[in-house]
């Protein structure tokens, strides 16, 4: 291995040094290889003693770590969530984003860990709120499917009345009762935020279907009366006031008309839902 330097001066510029060279087996001069390929060695690991209540915990951690990383290491042996911990060093509570070496923590330093009761209560409330949100969303999703199924049954009853000209009042009452139960179930769900809007939409859909059934029931009473278990003629009133049976070919348009009328003609006085 040889070492050379360029001692010549060009136009008065400062002399430049040439890096050391080594000779390869073939006689070629090349720049000497760096014998230290890792110029930035990892920070040293330090040992800390943390007092928690009457217990002491000994941990090894990087000197460049943060207090937040130290809290994560203490979570398992102490049973405290990192957000429920307060680390005290030199009689001062340290922020989770602060670094150990910046705060002066060295190998063998002692720290004190205490439980942050306020943070624990706040975290419990957030967990309870999240659990209620998930539960409410699950119940609303289930009720939405049930209401959709009942709405299809109401539409099928309309079509049946159109095609056969007769429907059973018992069927109307049973569907109305099932829809009322869904309305009560929706009212019992405690929701806030977006699920509240979803519940309101479901309530309106149930009310719309019940009003549609109420109109059908009024038609049954006006045409048949008497025993509610008997089948009655299913009729509608046209623009001239004449009653007639619905022809089969007009069933689809009649069902749509009945649903539209249920939106404008309210037969039930509903309570206001939030």
C-alpha positions, 0 to 999 in steps of 0.5 A, spaced: 500 500 500 502 506 498 500 513 500 501 519 495 499 527 495 498 532 490 503 537 492 502 542 486 499 548 486 494 550 480 493 557 479 494 559 486 489 554 489 490 551 495 493 544 495 489 538 494 490 531 497 489 524 494 486 519 498 491 513 500 492 507 494 493 500 495 496 495 490 491 489 487 495 483 485 495 485 478 499 491 480 493 496 479 493 502 484 486 503 487 483 507 492 484 503 499 477 500 501 474 503 507 475 498 513 469 501 517 463 500 513 458 503 518 460 510 519 454 511 524 454 505 529 447 504 533 446 508 539 448 504 546 443 500 550 442 503 557 439 499 563 434 503 567 430 502 573 423 504 574 419 504 580 412 502 580 408 502 587 412 497 591 415 494 585 421 495 581 422 493 573 429 493 570 429 494 562 434 495 557 433 500 552 436 505 546 439 511 549 436 515 543 429 512 545 423 516 547 419 516 553 413 513 549 417 507 547 419 506 554 411 506 556 410 501 551 415 496 554 412 498 561 405 496 559 406 488 559 409 488 566 405 493 569 398 492 566 397 499 564 396 502 557 401 507 555 396 512 555 395 511 562 402 512 565 406 518 567 413 517 567 417 521 572 424 523 572 428 528 576 421 530 580 418 532 573 413 528 569 416 527 562 412 527 555 411 521 551 414 525 545 421 527 549 427 523 548 431 519 554 438 522 552 435 529 551 432 529 558 439 527 561 437 519 562 443 515 562 445 508 564 443 506 571 438 512 571 432 511 576 425 513 574 418 513 577 411 510 574 405 512 576 398 511 574 394 517 570 387 516 573 384 522 568 387 519 562 384 512 564 377 515 565 378 518 559 380 512 555 374 508 558 369 513 556 372 513 549 372 505 549 365 505 551 363 510 546 366 506 541 362 500 543 356 503 543 357 506 536 359 499 534 353 496 537 348 501 535 350 500 528 350 493 528 342 493 531 341 498 525 343 494 520 339 488 522 333 492 523 334 495 516 334 488 513 328 486 517 324 493 515 326 492 508 323 485 508 316 487 511 316 493 506 316 487 500 311 484 504 306 490 504 308 491 497 306 483 495 299 485 499 298 490 495 299 486 489 295 481 491 289 485 492 290 488 485 290 481 482 285 477 486 280 483 488 280 481 495 285 481 501 284 479 508 284 484 514 288 479 518 294 480 514 293 487 514 293 487 522 299 482 522 303 486 518 302 493 521 303 490 528 310 487 526 312 494 523 310 497 530 314 493 533 320 495 529 318 502 530 319 501 538 325 497 537 328 503 533 326 508 538 330 504 543 336 504 540 341 510 543 345 513 537 349 519 536 352 522 529 351 518 523 347 512 526 342 517 528 340 520 521 340 512 519 335 511 524 331 517 522 331 514 515 328 507 518 323 510 522 320 514 516 320 508 512 316 504 517 311 510 518 310 510 511 309 503 510 304 503 516 300 509 513 300 505 507 297 499 511 292 504 514 289 506 507 288 499 505 285 497 512 280 503 511 278 501 504 277 494 507 272 497 512 268 501 507 267 495 503 266 489 507 266 491 514 263 486 519 268 480 521 275 482 521 277 475 519 273 475 513 276 477 506 274 483 503 274 487 496 280 491 495 278 497 491 280 504 490 276 511 488 277 514 482 277 521 480 270 521 479 268 518 486 266 511 483 269 505 486 271 499 482 275 493 482 282 494 480 284 490 473 290 485 473 293 489 468 294 496 472 296 492 479 303 495 478 301 502 477 296 502 483 301 499 488 306 505 486 300 510 487 298 507 493 305 508 496 305 515 493 298 517 497 301 514 503 306 519 503 301 525 502 295 522 506 297 521 514 292 516 517 297 516 524 299 521 528 306 520 529 311 522 535 317 526 533 323 522 533 330 525 534 
